[in-house]
């Protein structure tokens, strides 16, 4: 039995146990939050037992094979006005004439 299969089995046991003693008690017994339990239950109802299989969130060592290294892509160049805190480009703003000064 692989680690993924044992995790899947544990999740299924918690769901079955919740049917016997209730969700709160089963979650306390397993040491998990109820929100996590309900996420597992939703995956089970939507995808069946295979939905309880742990998902891989990280790529394998070495990163995505189709992506080239940053040095080959070029340096990072932020676009003015598109990122938070960037100064607006005032060269395109309409010129506003200042009112003539009032002389006494």
Residue frames as a rotation matrix with the C-alpha (Angstrom) as fourth column:
UNK 1
0.587 0.810 0.000 0.00
0.810 -0.587 0.000 0.00
0.000 0.000 -1.000 0.00
UNK 2
-0.323 -0.696 0.642 1.41
0.664 -0.650 -0.370 3.39
0.675 0.306 0.672 -1.01
UNK 3
-0.854 -0.045 -0.518 1.31
0.433 -0.613 -0.661 6.52
-0.288 -0.789 0.543 1.12
UNK 4
-0.801 0.584 -0.130 -1.37
-0.568 -0.674 0.473 8.03
0.189 0.453 0.871 -1.13
UNK 5
-0.235 0.728 -0.644 -3.55
-0.016 0.659 0.752 4.96
0.972 0.187 -0.143 -0.72
UNK 6
-0.438 0.049 -0.898 -3.20
0.857 0.324 -0.401 5.01
0.271 -0.945 -0.184 3.06
UNK 7
-0.949 0.134 -0.287 -4.13
-0.029 -0.939 -0.344 8.72
-0.315 -0.318 0.894 3.16
UNK 8
-0.560 0.778 -0.285 -7.14
-0.569 -0.112 0.815 7.99
0.602 0.618 0.505 0.96
UNK 9
-0.217 0.449 -0.867 -8.16
0.443 0.837 0.322 5.14
0.870 -0.314 -0.380 3.30
UNK 10
-0.743 -0.099 -0.662 -7.81
0.660 -0.275 -0.700 7.32
-0.113 -0.956 0.269 6.39
UNK 11
-0.889 0.439 -0.130 -10.02
-0.453 -0.883 0.118 10.00
-0.063 0.164 0.984 4.84
UNK 12
-0.302 0.794 -0.527 -12.64
-0.333 0.430 0.839 7.41
0.893 0.429 0.135 3.98
UNK 13
-0.399 0.099 -0.912 -12.52
0.740 0.623 -0.255 6.03
0.542 -0.776 -0.322 7.54
UNK 14
-0.935 0.053 -0.350 -13.11
0.192 -0.755 -0.626 9.50
-0.298 -0.653 0.696 8.99
UNK 15
-0.634 0.746 -0.203 -16.14
-0.705 -0.449 0.550 9.98
0.319 0.491 0.810 6.72
UNK 16
-0.164 0.564 -0.809 -17.54
0.099 0.825 0.556 6.58
0.982 0.011 -0.191 7.70
UNK 17
-0.633 -0.141 -0.761 -16.89
0.746 0.154 -0.648 7.27
0.209 -0.978 0.007 11.38
UNK 18
-0.955 0.292 -0.043 -18.75
-0.278 -0.938 -0.206 10.59
-0.101 -0.185 0.978 11.07
UNK 19
-0.294 0.888 -0.353 -21.83
-0.482 0.181 0.857 8.68
0.826 0.422 0.375 9.94
UNK 20
-0.090 0.211 -0.973 -21.68
0.590 0.799 0.118 6.64
0.803 -0.563 -0.196 13.14
UNK 21
-0.137 -0.075 -0.988 -20.83
0.983 -0.137 -0.126 9.20
-0.125 -0.988 0.093 15.83
UNK 22
0.845 0.473 -0.247 -21.33
0.429 -0.878 -0.213 12.57
-0.318 0.074 -0.945 14.13
UNK 23
0.628 -0.584 0.515 -19.09
0.386 -0.342 -0.857 15.00
0.676 0.737 0.010 12.30
UNK 24
0.545 -0.424 0.723 -17.79
-0.665 -0.744 0.065 16.98
0.511 -0.516 -0.688 15.28
UNK 25
0.687 -0.255 0.680 -16.89
-0.466 0.564 0.682 13.87
-0.558 -0.785 0.269 17.27
UNK 26
0.780 -0.400 0.482 -15.23
0.591 0.724 -0.356 12.17
-0.206 0.563 0.800 14.28
UNK 27
0.594 -0.572 0.566 -13.20
0.110 -0.639 -0.761 15.30
0.797 0.515 -0.316 13.50
UNK 28
0.552 -0.375 0.745 -12.10
-0.824 -0.381 0.419 15.64
0.126 -0.845 -0.520 17.11
UNK 29
0.770 -0.217 0.600 -11.14
-0.053 0.915 0.400 11.96
-0.636 -0.340 0.693 17.14
UNK 30
0.641 -0.513 0.572 -9.12
0.765 0.364 -0.531 12.33
0.064 0.778 0.625 13.92
UNK 31
-0.003 -0.657 -0.754 -7.63
0.601 -0.604 0.524 15.68
-0.799 -0.452 0.396 14.92
UNK 32
-0.725 -0.181 0.665 -8.91
0.674 -0.389 0.629 17.59
0.144 0.903 0.404 11.88
UNK 33
-0.797 0.482 -0.364 -11.05
-0.316 -0.846 -0.429 20.67
-0.515 -0.227 0.827 11.36
UNK 34
-0.008 0.896 0.444 -14.66
0.323 0.423 -0.847 20.26
-0.946 0.137 -0.293 10.28
UNK 35
0.498 0.167 -0.851 -14.05
-0.630 -0.604 -0.488 22.42
-0.595 0.779 -0.196 7.20
UNK 36
-0.560 -0.754 -0.342 -11.47
-0.813 0.420 0.403 19.88
-0.160 0.504 -0.848 6.05
UNK 37
-0.667 0.402 0.628 -13.95
0.168 0.902 -0.399 17.06
-0.726 -0.161 -0.669 6.68
UNK 38
0.395 0.907 -0.144 -16.61
0.079 -0.189 -0.979 18.80
-0.915 0.375 -0.147 4.59
UNK 39
0.114 -0.451 -0.885 -14.08
-0.933 -0.354 0.060 19.35
-0.340 0.819 -0.461 1.80
UNK 40
-0.886 -0.438 0.155 -13.34
-0.386 0.879 0.280 15.62
-0.258 0.188 -0.948 1.77
UNK 41
-0.324 0.853 0.409 -17.06
0.324 0.507 -0.799 14.81
-0.889 -0.126 -0.440 1.87
UNK 42
0.479 0.479 -0.735 -17.69
-0.455 -0.581 -0.675 17.12
-0.751 0.658 -0.060 -1.09
UNK 43
-0.332 -0.693 -0.640 -14.88
-0.935 0.148 0.323 15.50
-0.129 0.705 -0.697 -3.08
UNK 44
-0.862 0.060 0.503 -16.28
-0.011 0.991 -0.137 12.06
-0.507 -0.123 -0.853 -2.26
UNK 45
0.093 0.989 0.118 -19.78
0.260 0.090 -0.961 12.99
-0.961 0.121 -0.249 -3.42
UNK 46
0.534 0.112 -0.838 -18.50
-0.618 -0.625 -0.477 14.70
-0.577 0.772 -0.265 -6.54
UNK 47
0.055 -0.669 -0.741 -15.69
-0.960 0.167 -0.223 12.39
0.273 0.724 -0.633 -7.68
UNK 48
0.813 0.241 -0.531 -16.22
-0.122 0.961 0.249 9.16
0.570 -0.138 0.810 -5.76
UNK 49
0.855 -0.492 -0.163 -13.48
0.382 0.386 0.839 7.42
-0.350 -0.780 0.518 -3.81
UNK 50
0.103 -0.856 0.506 -10.80
0.967 -0.033 -0.252 8.68
0.232 0.515 0.825 -6.23
UNK 51
0.461 0.132 0.877 -11.65
0.127 -0.989 0.082 12.23
0.878 0.073 -0.473 -5.13
UNK 52
0.988 -0.091 0.123 -10.16
-0.133 -0.115 0.984 11.44
-0.075 -0.989 -0.125 -1.72
UNK 53
0.450 -0.884 0.129 -6.75
0.879 0.412 -0.242 10.78
0.161 0.222 0.962 -3.26
UNK 54
0.296 -0.383 -0.875 -4.26
0.396 -0.784 0.477 13.44
-0.869 -0.488 -0.080 -2.09
UNK 55
0.939 0.045 0.342 -3.55
0.332 -0.385 -0.861 16.06
0.093 0.922 -0.377 -4.73
UNK 56
-0.032 -0.997 -0.068 -0.02
0.974 -0.047 0.223 17.03
-0.225 -0.059 0.973 -5.69
UNK 57
0.863 0.395 -0.315 0.30
0.364 -0.919 -0.153 20.78
-0.350 0.017 -0.937 -5.32
UNK 58
0.310 -0.838 -0.450 4.00
-0.556 -0.543 0.629 21.08
-0.771 0.055 -0.634 -6.12
UNK 59
0.756 -0.158 -0.636 5.88
-0.566 0.330 -0.755 20.11
0.329 0.931 0.160 -9.23
UNK 60
0.825 -0.552 -0.121 8.54
0.565 0.802 0.195 17.48
-0.010 -0.229 0.973 -9.22
UNK 61
0.282 -0.796 -0.535 12.10
0.204 -0.495 0.845 18.70
-0.938 -0.347 0.023 -8.59
UNK 62
-0.666 -0.579 0.470 13.36
0.606 -0.053 0.793 20.65
-0.434 0.814 0.386 -11.59
UNK 63
-0.462 0.549 -0.697 10.15
-0.352 -0.835 -0.424 22.59
-0.814 0.049 0.579 -12.20
UNK 64
0.616 0.784 0.070 7.94
-0.144 0.200 -0.969 22.58
-0.774 0.587 0.236 -15.23
UNK 65
-0.065 -0.742 0.667 9.72
0.621 0.494 0.609 20.93
-0.781 0.454 0.429 -18.19
UNK 66
0.295 0.231 0.927 8.31
0.940 -0.244 -0.238 23.33
0.172 0.942 -0.289 -20.81
UNK 67
0.994 0.109 -0.031 9.41
0.113 -0.962 0.249 26.48
-0.003 -0.251 -0.968 -19.00
UNK 68
0.286 -0.944 0.165 12.81
0.525 0.011 -0.851 27.96
0.801 0.330 0.499 -19.68
UNK 69
-0.114 -0.401 -0.909 15.00
0.988 -0.144 -0.061 29.44
-0.107 -0.905 0.412 -16.92
UNK 70
0.698 0.445 -0.562 14.53
0.475 -0.874 -0.102 33.10
-0.536 -0.195 -0.821 -15.99
UNK 71
-0.169 -0.849 -0.500 17.91
-0.030 -0.502 0.864 34.09
-0.985 0.161 0.059 -17.44
UNK 72
-0.798 -0.103 0.594 16.79
0.543 0.304 0.783 32.85
-0.262 0.947 -0.186 -20.86
UNK 73
0.183 0.957 0.225 13.44
0.983 -0.181 -0.031 34.69
0.011 0.227 -0.974 -20.62
UNK 74
-0.226 -0.308 0.924 15.05
0.342 -0.914 -0.221 38.03
0.912 0.266 0.312 -19.80
UNK 75
-0.950 -0.197 -0.244 14.96
0.294 -0.289 -0.911 40.27
0.109 -0.937 0.332 -16.76
UNK 76
-0.059 0.958 -0.281 11.76
0.985 0.011 -0.171 41.29
-0.161 -0.287 -0.944 -15.05
UNK 77
-0.954 -0.166 0.251 10.47
0.221 -0.953 0.209 44.62
0.204 0.255 0.945 -16.30
UNK 78
-0.355 0.878 -0.322 7.38
0.680 0.006 -0.733 46.00
-0.641 -0.480 -0.599 -14.56
UNK 79
-0.332 0.374 0.866 4.90
0.759 -0.439 0.481 47.90
0.560 0.817 -0.138 -16.68
UNK 80
-0.997 -0.081 -0.018 4.38
0.077 -0.825 -0.560 51.45
0.030 -0.559 0.828 -15.41
UNK 81
-0.517 0.847 0.122 0.92
-0.850 -0.525 0.044 52.04
0.101 -0.081 0.992 -14.00
UNK 82
0.125 0.584 -0.802 0.05
-0.475 0.745 0.469 48.34
0.871 0.322 0.370 -13.95
UNK 83
-0.133 -0.212 -0.968 1.44
0.638 0.729 -0.247 47.35
0.758 -0.651 0.039 -10.58
UNK 84
0.774 0.520 -0.362 0.67
0.585 -0.365 0.725 48.58
0.245 -0.772 -0.586 -7.13
UNK 85
0.531 -0.538 -0.654 2.58
0.417 -0.506 0.755 51.65
-0.737 -0.674 -0.044 -6.08
UNK 86
-0.326 -0.666 0.671 3.85
0.929 -0.096 0.356 52.53
-0.173 0.740 0.650 -9.55
UNK 87
-0.485 0.098 -0.869 3.90
0.030 -0.991 -0.128 56.19
-0.874 -0.088 0.478 -10.48
UNK 88
0.548 0.747 0.377 1.37
0.451 0.115 -0.885 57.11
-0.704 0.655 -0.274 -13.18
UNK 89
-0.469 -0.653 0.594 2.66
0.853 -0.163 0.495 58.05
-0.226 0.739 0.634 -16.61
UNK 90
0.182 0.551 -0.815 1.90
0.393 -0.800 -0.453 61.78
-0.901 -0.238 -0.362 -16.79
UNK 91
-0.808 -0.538 -0.239 3.28
0.000 -0.407 0.914 62.27
-0.589 0.739 0.329 -20.29
UNK 92
-0.758 0.579 0.300 -0.13
0.528 0.275 0.803 61.32
0.383 0.767 -0.514 -21.73
UNK 93
-0.115 0.734 -0.669 -2.16
0.879 -0.239 -0.413 63.45
-0.463 -0.636 -0.618 -19.33
UNK 94
0.412 0.306 0.858 -3.80
0.731 -0.673 -0.111 66.57
0.544 0.673 -0.501 -20.77
UNK 95
-0.727 -0.686 0.019 -2.07
0.582 -0.632 -0.512 69.82
0.364 -0.361 0.859 -19.96
UNK 96
0.446 0.829 -0.337 -3.97
0.888 -0.362 0.283 71.97
0.113 -0.426 -0.898 -17.54
UNK 97
-0.192 -0.503 0.842 -3.35
0.363 -0.834 -0.416 75.67
0.912 0.226 0.343 -17.77
UNK 98
-0.468 -0.022 -0.884 -2.91
0.878 -0.127 -0.461 77.50
-0.102 -0.992 0.079 -14.53
UNK 99
0.645 0.742 0.182 -5.22
0.752 -0.659 0.015 80.44
0.131 0.128 -0.983 -13.89
UNK 100
-0.018 -0.670 0.742 -3.60
0.338 -0.703 -0.626 83.84
0.941 0.240 0.239 -14.23
UNK 101
-0.455 -0.206 -0.866 -2.43
0.889 -0.042 -0.456 85.29
0.058 -0.978 0.202 -10.95
UNK 102
0.628 0.724 0.285 -4.48
0.651 -0.690 0.316 88.12
0.426 -0.013 -0.905 -9.55
UNK 103
-0.547 -0.836 0.048 -2.48
0.705 -0.491 -0.512 91.28
0.451 -0.246 0.858 -8.97
UNK 104
0.259 0.623 -0.738 -3.58
0.898 -0.437 -0.054 93.87
-0.356 -0.649 -0.672 -6.48
